[in-house]
Amino acid sequence: MSVPDRKQAQGDRPNADRLLADAAGAAEAARARVGMAVADLTTPRGARISASTRMDLARLLAALVVAVEDDLRDRLVASWRGTAPASLIESLETSTLPIAAPILDRACVLGDPELVAALLCRVEAHRLSERMRPTGPLAQPILETFLQSGDEPLAALAMALLIARSRRANDLDAATVAVTDLPAELQHRLAWRIAAALRHYVLQTGALSAAEADRAFAAAVPAMLAGYDEDGSLEGRAIQVARRLHQRRKLDDALLARAFGDGEVALATAMLAVRGAIDFTAAWEMVADPEGSRLTLLLRGTGVARGTAAAILRDLAAAGVGGADLVQRLEAFDRLDPLAARDALRLWQCDPGYRRAIAELTDGLAGGNGR
């Protein structure tokens, strides 16, 4: 081979390598796409989420990452201004330049099941509330009853719930979500993941040493998290109202039925959670059960009377939740022994981590065929 031919071959090598890498990446993406299609096709119809819900989840997750990233970037800029290179400060201040999201996407670390479940709860609960809310005027909405009850603590909690509900509706309509709307554990996990992505970017620029970056992130993340109040979420406010009613011995079937009838899904779910001594997430999973069996168990286990249970199941069925066969649901309610139902609720009364560990173990053993 002549010298010019050899140089030409060497010059073509990077292009050839890049072509091979691109082809391999495209093949992997195609396999992943087919895998997702297979998973969607083989998922039971009742367990699938709609295309619009999937789109809303993606938009909310993206907005959530941006909100946390922007907060951290502001804190880092304030910490490094005057000491870090101007180019790094300028890139952190450029709001149109996403930094953490592309890195997290490449690392595939945003598929946190609990985070997705929390966002899914917000989307589906909001939509269910809209479907269940009466179109005509109500004689007196349940929250207005609490505001006029003469019970000042209850009235204050009801007002806070109204504000949280309004904020949640506005956030969902605008495809945004407040980080304070997440449980504390999820807040911490997400914030540190985004911090890790920003750290990766900073170190890639060579602008700061790892020690300098780590000192800044170790201060910025806890400072950001210190301002979060988990109880300020819609779910937290609803639980506070339900607990106040429970303390006053007013958390009865009539109020529960009114909450569902008014489309106050978060409040109704919180009422069932407090009556069943379970957390809000567990109660919501049972309320939103596509088959309705877990809700039937919850209603029976919390001592809800048959007439109230029938009204609740009917309202939810009309909104497309719990299956359309109301007669079958009520027959199951009648056959279920109240004591057995209360015993069955004990697992949901345990720590969420314990329930999660049991579910993971069960799934792992089933997938391994007992090997």
LINZI-V714132 format. One record per pair of residues at least 24 apart in sequence whose C-alpha atoms are under 7 Angstrom apart, sorted by the first residue. I is the first residue (numbers start at 1). GAP is how many residues later the second one is. Records with the same first field share a line. If there is no record, write none. Layout:
I->GAP / GAP
This chain:
46->244
57->62 / 63
59->116
60->115 / 116 / 117
63->112 / 113 / 114
64->112 / 113 / 115
65->36
68->123
69->31 / 125
72->148
75->145
76->140 / 144
84->123
85->122
88->119
99->99
100->94 / 97 / 98
103->94
104->93
115->71
125->140
128->191
129->134 / 135 / 136
130->133
131->188
132->129 / 131 / 187
133->129 / 130
134->128
141->121
142->116 / 117
154->87 / 90
157->80 / 83 / 84
158->83
160->77
161->73 / 76 / 77
164->69 / 70
165->69
180->48 / 49 / 50 / 52 / 53
181->49 / 52
182->48
183->47
184->46
191->30
235->31
238->28 / 29 / 32
239->31
242->28 / 29 / 32
243->31
253->51 / 55
257->51 / 55
260->52
261->54
275->27
276->26
277->72
278->70 / 71
282->66
288->33
289->33
290->31 / 32 / 33
291->31 / 32
292->30 / 31
296->33 / 37
297->44
300->33 / 38 / 41
301->37 / 40 / 41 / 44
